């Protein structure tokens, strides 16, 4: 693509998230000065700069006003967006106009902090206000997400969108080696990279932030207890599952045996039905045979026998009344037997 050469230099304010607080760096030292946002995108450089005026202690016995440069090589930017800010926060409104562009950065690595070559290895403030500013710079150097606010300009917006589009197209990703021309900075006196160490309280706060809060610790304890309870419940359910599977297997086997017994019983019932049908037919056949027998003759003979018995009874009573002899009774008995036999056999002769 064609080389772009946007040149932006304008007043800026930085904001970043510090724990639960949104912090701003708007006032350098002296306070009436301003931070300056610059673009250096050309054939030799491709970076953003934020110059922060303050007083630093130098190697010589003097404390001139200098600017710490916050250097953002384009190759270190992961995401970059530019948009009009609908509502301008008070710290930003105090330094900028009512129309503001918000540049939101997310970096792959921390911001590079540049200081003059003639300052001490570890920067130290030359004045009280510079100490406050330096502490903010130290904190900014430890983060990777922040925002820069500048006055809105149609030209600035177009140039920044052009840079963003070039970055999204993969441009400036491998240009870092030619970005930092340290010797040419600070009017040719040279610059060096400042390795700002966190202040003791800042380091302690960072360590504290890594530790879980009390409520988080309590929450973790409850979650751990809940996890143990769930694990115990799962183990219990596994045992119950094994028990139920065994019971189901036993029931299936018992069911198979029962099915065999039922099948045998059904066979027995079918055989019994056949036996009953056979017996029923035999009974019906016997009934038919019985219907052909003539019982009328037998009934008449039995009636005659009954009449004969009645007559014998009368004769017996007569004999008793007449006081017959033993010999007469014997003859009478013999006659009676013969008479009864004839009647039963149907011989009336």
C-alpha positions in Angstrom: 0.0 0.0 0.0 1.1 3.6 -0.4 3.0 5.1 2.6 0.7 7.3 4.7 2.1 10.3 6.6 -0.4 11.7 9.0 1.0 14.4 11.3 -1.0 14.9 14.5 0.1 16.9 17.5 -2.6 17.9 19.9 -3.5 18.2 23.6 -4.4 14.9 25.3 -5.7 13.3 28.5 -5.1 9.7 29.5 -7.5 7.5 31.4 -7.1 3.9 32.7 -8.9 1.5 35.0 -7.2 1.1 38.5 -9.2 -1.6 40.4 -12.7 -0.1 40.7 -11.6 3.5 39.8 -11.3 5.2 36.5 -8.2 7.4 36.8 -7.1 10.3 34.7 -3.8 12.0 33.9 -4.7 15.4 32.6 -2.3 17.8 34.5 1.4 17.5 34.2 3.9 19.7 36.0 3.5 22.6 35.9 -0.3 22.2 35.8 -0.8 24.9 33.2 1.0 22.7 30.7 -0.7 19.9 28.8 0.0 16.4 27.7 0.6 16.1 23.9 -0.4 13.3 21.7 1.7 12.9 18.5 1.8 10.5 15.5 5.1 9.5 14.0 4.2 7.4 11.0 6.6 7.8 8.1 9.3 5.9 6.3 11.5 5.7 9.4 9.0 5.5 12.3 5.5 4.0 13.0 4.4 4.9 16.5 2.2 7.1 18.7 3.8 9.3 21.4 2.3 11.0 24.5 4.6 13.6 25.9 4.2 14.3 29.6 5.9 17.5 31.0 7.4 17.2 34.5 10.6 17.9 36.5 13.1 15.1 36.9 16.4 15.0 38.8 19.3 14.9 36.4 22.8 13.6 36.8 24.0 17.2 37.1 22.9 19.5 39.9 19.9 20.9 38.1 16.2 20.0 37.6 15.1 21.4 34.3 11.6 20.8 33.0 11.6 17.8 30.6 9.0 15.6 29.0 8.7 11.9 29.6 7.6 10.2 26.4 5.1 7.3 26.5 6.0 5.4 23.3 3.4 3.1 21.6 4.9 1.3 18.6 2.1 0.4 16.2 3.4 -3.2 16.1 2.6 -3.6 19.8 -1.1 -2.6 19.4 -3.6 -5.5 19.5 -6.7 -3.4 19.0 -7.3 0.3 18.4 -10.5 2.2 17.9 -11.4 5.8 17.4 -14.9 7.3 18.1 -16.6 10.5 19.1 -17.3 10.7 22.8 -21.0 11.5 23.4 -20.4 12.5 27.0 -17.2 14.1 28.1 -16.0 13.4 31.7 -15.1 16.4 33.8 -11.3 15.8 34.0 -11.3 15.6 30.2 -13.6 18.7 29.7 -11.2 20.8 31.9 -8.5 20.4 29.3 -10.3 19.8 26.0 -13.2 21.2 24.1 -16.8 19.9 24.2 -16.2 17.7 21.1 -13.7 14.9 21.9 -12.3 11.9 20.1 -11.7 8.8 22.3 -8.8 6.6 21.2 -9.1 3.2 22.9 -5.9 1.0 23.0 -5.3 -2.6 23.9 -1.6 -3.6 23.7 0.3 -6.8 23.4 2.9 -5.5 25.8 3.4 -2.6 28.2 4.0 1.0 27.1 7.6 2.0 26.6 8.6 4.9 28.7 11.5 7.1 27.4 13.5 9.7 29.4 16.4 11.9 28.5 19.8 10.2 28.4 21.2 12.6 31.0 18.6 11.7 33.8 19.2 9.2 36.6 18.8 5.5 35.9 15.7 5.5 38.1 13.7 8.7 37.4 13.0 10.8 40.5 10.7 13.8 40.7 12.3 17.2 41.1 9.2 18.7 42.6 6.1 17.5 44.5 3.6 17.8 41.7 6.1 15.9 39.4 6.1 13.1 42.0 2.3 12.7 41.5 2.7 12.7 37.8 5.6 10.2 37.9 3.5 7.9 40.1 0.7 8.0 37.5 3.2 7.3 34.7 4.6 4.4 36.7 1.1 2.9 37.0 0.3 3.5 33.3 3.6 1.7 32.4 2.2 -1.5 34.1 -1.1 -1.7 32.1 -2.0 -2.7 28.6 -5.5 -1.2 28.2 -6.1 2.6 28.3 -7.8 5.5 26.5 -6.4 8.8 25.1 -8.8 11.7 24.6 -8.0 14.5 22.1 -10.0 17.4 20.6 -12.2 16.3 17.7 -11.1 17.3 14.3 -12.4 15.9 11.0 -8.9 15.7 9.7 -7.6 13.9 12.9 -10.4 11.5 12.7 -9.8 10.7 9.0 -6.0 10.2 9.6 -6.6 8.0 12.6 -9.1 5.8 10.7 -6.5 5.6 7.9 -3.9 4.3 10.4 -6.4 1.9 11.9 -7.4 0.5 8.6 -3.8 0.0 7.6 -3.2 -1.9 10.9 -6.2 -4.0 10.3 -4.8 -4.8 6.9 -1.6 -6.2 8.5 0.5 -3.1 7.9 3.0 -2.0 10.6 3.1 -5.5 12.3 6.8 -6.1 11.6 8.3 -2.6 11.7 9.4 -2.4 15.3 13.2 -2.5 14.7 13.2 0.8 13.0 10.8 2.6 15.3 12.9 3.8 18.2 15.5 6.2 17.0 16.6 7.1 20.6 19.6 9.2 19.6 17.6 11.8 17.7 15.2 12.5 20.6 15.5 15.4 23.1 17.0 17.7 20.6 19.7 15.2 19.6 20.9 14.6 23.2 19.4 11.1 23.1 16.9 9.1 25.1 16.9 5.8 27.1 14.2 3.4 28.1 13.1 3.9 31.7 12.5 0.8 33.8 10.0 2.1 36.3 9.8 -0.1 39.4 6.4 -0.2 41.1 6.3 1.7 44.4 6.2 -0.6 47.5 2.6 0.2 48.1 1.8 -0.3 44.4 3.6 -3.7 44.4 1.8 -4.6 47.6 -1.5 -3.6 46.0 -0.7 -5.7 42.9 0.0 -8.7 45.1 -3.2 -8.0 47.1 -5.2 -7.8 43.8 -3.9 -11.2 42.9 -5.2 -12.6 46.2 -8.9 -13.5 46.4 -11.0 -11.1 48.5 -12.6 -12.3 51.7 -16.0 -12.8 50.0 -14.3 -14.5 47.1 -12.4 -16.7 49.5 -15.6 -17.6 51.3 -17.2 -18.2 47.9 -14.4 -20.5 46.9 -14.8 -22.4 50.2 -18.5 -22.8 49.6 -17.8 -23.9 46.0 -15.2 -26.4 47.2 -17.6 -27.8 49.8 -20.4 -27.9 47.3 -18.1 -29.7 44.9 -17.2 -32.3 47.6 -20.9 -32.8 48.3 -21.6 -33.3 44.7 -18.7 -35.8 44.4 -20.1 -37.7 47.4 -23.6 -37.6 45.9 -22.2 -38.9 42.5 -20.5 -41.8 44.3 -23.7 -42.6 46.2 -25.7 -42.5 43.0 -23.1 -44.7 41.3 -23.5 -47.3 44.1 -27.3 -47.0 43.8 -27.0 -47.5 40.0 -25.0 -50.7 40.4 -27.5 -52.0 43.0 -30.5 -51.2 40.7 -28.8 -52.8 37.7 -28.2 -56.0 39.8 -31.8 -56.0 41.0 -33.0 -55.5 37.4 -30.8 -58.4 36.3 -32.2 -60.6 39.0 -35.8 -59.6 38.1 -35.1 -60.3 34.5 -33.9 -63.8 35.4 -36.8 -64.4 37.7 -39.1 -63.1 35.0 -37.6 -65.6 32.6 -38.2 -68.5 35.1 -41.7 -67.2 35.7 -42.4 -67.1 32.0 -41.3 -70.8 31.7 -43.6 -71.7 34.6 -46.4 -69.8 33.0 -45.8 -71.6 29.7 -45.8 -75.0 31.5 -49.0 -74.1 33.3 -50.7 -72.9 30.1 -49.7 -76.3 28.5 -51.3 -78.1 31.5 -54.4 -76.0 31.3 -54.7 -76.8 27.6 -54.3 -80.5 28.3 -56.9 -80.2 31.1 -59.3 -78.5 28.7 -59.0 -81.4 26.3 -59.5 -83.9 29.1 -62.7 -82.0 30.1 -63.9 -81.9 26.6 -63.3 -85.7 26.3 -65.1 -86.3 29.6 -68.0 -84.1 28.6 -68.4 -86.0 25.4 -68.3 -89.3 27.3 -70.9 -88.1 29.7 -73.1 -86.9 26.9 -72.7 -90.4 25.3 -73.7 -92.1 28.5 -76.6 -89.8 28.9 -77.8 -90.7 25.4 -77.5 -94.4 26.3 -79.4 -94.0 29.6 -82.2 -92.2 27.7 -82.8 -95.5 25.7 -83.4 -97.7 28.9 -87.1 -98.3 29.7 -87.6 -98.0 33.5 -91.5 -98.2 33.4 -91.6 -102.0 33.9 -89.3 -101.8 36.9 -91.3 -99.0 38.4 -94.5 -101.2 38.1 -92.9 -104.2 39.7 -91.6 -102.1 42.6 -95.1 -100.8 43.2 -96.4 -104.3 43.4 -93.7 -105.3 45.8 -94.6 -102.3 48.0 -98.3 -103.4 47.9 -97.3 -106.9 48.8 -95.3 -105.7 51.8 -98.3 -103.8 53.0 -100.4 -106.9 52.7 -97.8 -109.0 54.6 -97.8 -106.3 57.3 -101.6 -106.7 57.6 -101.3 -110.5 57.7 -98.5 -110.3 60.3 -100.7 -108.1 62.5 -103.6 -110.5 62.0 -101.4 -113.5 63.0 -100.2 -111.7 66.0 -103.7 -110.8 67.0 -104.9 -114.4 66.6 -101.8 -115.8 68.5 -100.8 -118.3 65.8 -98.3 -121.1 66.5 -94.7 -121.2 65.7 -95.2 -123.7 63.0 -97.8 -121.5 61.3 -95.4 -118.6 61.3 -92.7 -120.7 59.7 -95.1 -121.8 56.9 -96.2 -118.3 56.4 -92.6 -117.0 56.1 -91.8 -119.6 53.5 -94.9 -118.7 51.5 -94.0 -115.0 51.8 -90.5 -115.4 50.5 -91.7 -117.3 47.4 -94.4 -114.8 46.7 -92.1 -111.8 46.9 -89.5 -113.5 44.7 -92.1 -114.2 42.0 -93.4 -110.7 42.1 -89.9 -109.2 41.7 -89.1 -111.5 38.9 -92.4 -110.8 37.2 -93.6 -114.4 37.4 -97.3 -114.3 38.3 -98.0 -118.0 37.5 
